[in-house]
């Protein structure tokens, strides 16, 4: 079943739940399911040292998300907080550089932490000169912005989703506990590769109570899942497709139809203006 139309007001936007973390002050570990414990603090192995531009480029190109600390003094307070944050997020590669050439190449000032991500070819900078920025806040910064080829939706990643330069978002709404989940994800990731830089692919676990509002936002019931939901942020245009099973072809066709629809919508004002001139 395909259902298309426009979303309601942003009061019930799929991104509304990101206010939860801002209002409650929950740590990224609690919101994102981070299993790292506080006992890791201060015990981190040193991040990979990046002594030249070639090393830095290879480091960034080797991961979906990579974080580099640009510090003038590798033993400074900021660098220490950086190492502690690296210990809390073992699945994200952290690099450290004090090379003036590397800093200049990336256009950053000393004492800056930069997150590079492949999915939208974007980066986020954090100024570590502010003494209020500690390992906890640095961890939160990474968790908010670590968008991947497929990003799992939660109150922390919702912030990065909303701030992404990609304004077209595709959600796979599915049960992560299903025995079919690994195969569904394999096919969904394969489809995501085809739309890299165009559409942000998101996974939403229908089992989580916190995600019920997202499911209802698209007027879906659990009995209709798994489903795809595509959302164009600027005008809240949306489309929904319920699935018997996930396949690369079905995801690809669904995305292409929506892209064509959006392109036609953009072309209509131009055609109208041209007719008026004639």
C-alpha positions, 0 to 999 in steps of 0.5 A: 500500500502506498499513501502520500500527502503532507504531514500535519503541523510541526508540533507533532514532527518526527523530530519533536522528541529531540527536545527530550534530551535538551529538557531532561539533560539526559546523557548520550549514553542513556539516550543512545543506549551507549553501553560504555561505563564511567569506569572507562574515563581516563583509561582510553588508549591514545587516539591515532596520531595523524602527523601529516595531511595524507594520514589525516585524509586516509583516516577520514576516508576509512570510516563512515564517521571519523573524529579528529582533535586538532590540538596545539599541545597534545597533552593539554586539558582539551586533549585529555578530555578528548581521550576520555571521550574516545574511550566512551565511544569505541566504535567511532575512530578518533584521531589527533593531530598537532601538525600546523599543516594538517590544521591549515589544510582543514581550515581549523584553529587549534583546540578544535574537535571536528567530526567528519561524516561520509553520508552527507559529506559534511563536518561539524566543529566543536571549540574546545577552548571553552572550559565548559566543554568536558568529556561528557559534552564532547561525547554528546557532540559526537553522538548527536552528529554521528550520522551514518549510511543508515542512522538509527533514530533516537533522541540524540541522533534526531538532533543531527538528523534535523541539522543535516544538509540532507533534507530528504529522509527515508525511514525504515520502520521495523521490528528490530527483534524480528529474526528477519531484521538482519536481512532487512538491514542488509538490503536497506544498507545496499539501497542506501549506497545508491542514494548517498548524498541525496537521501538520509536513510534512517532506521526506526525500531517500532518496538520502542515506546518512545517511537510510537509517536513517529509511527502514528505521525505517518498514520501507520499501525503495527500490523502494517509494518515493516514500512517505508516512510519518506519525508521532505523536511522543508515542505513536510511532503511525505509518502508511505509504503507498507511492505511484505518484505524489504528489497533493494528494488522496492526501496529504490523504486519508492525513492525514485518515484518520490524524487521524480515527484519532487522534481516535477513540483519544482519544475511547475513554477518555472513552467508557469512563469515561462507560459506567463512570459509567452 
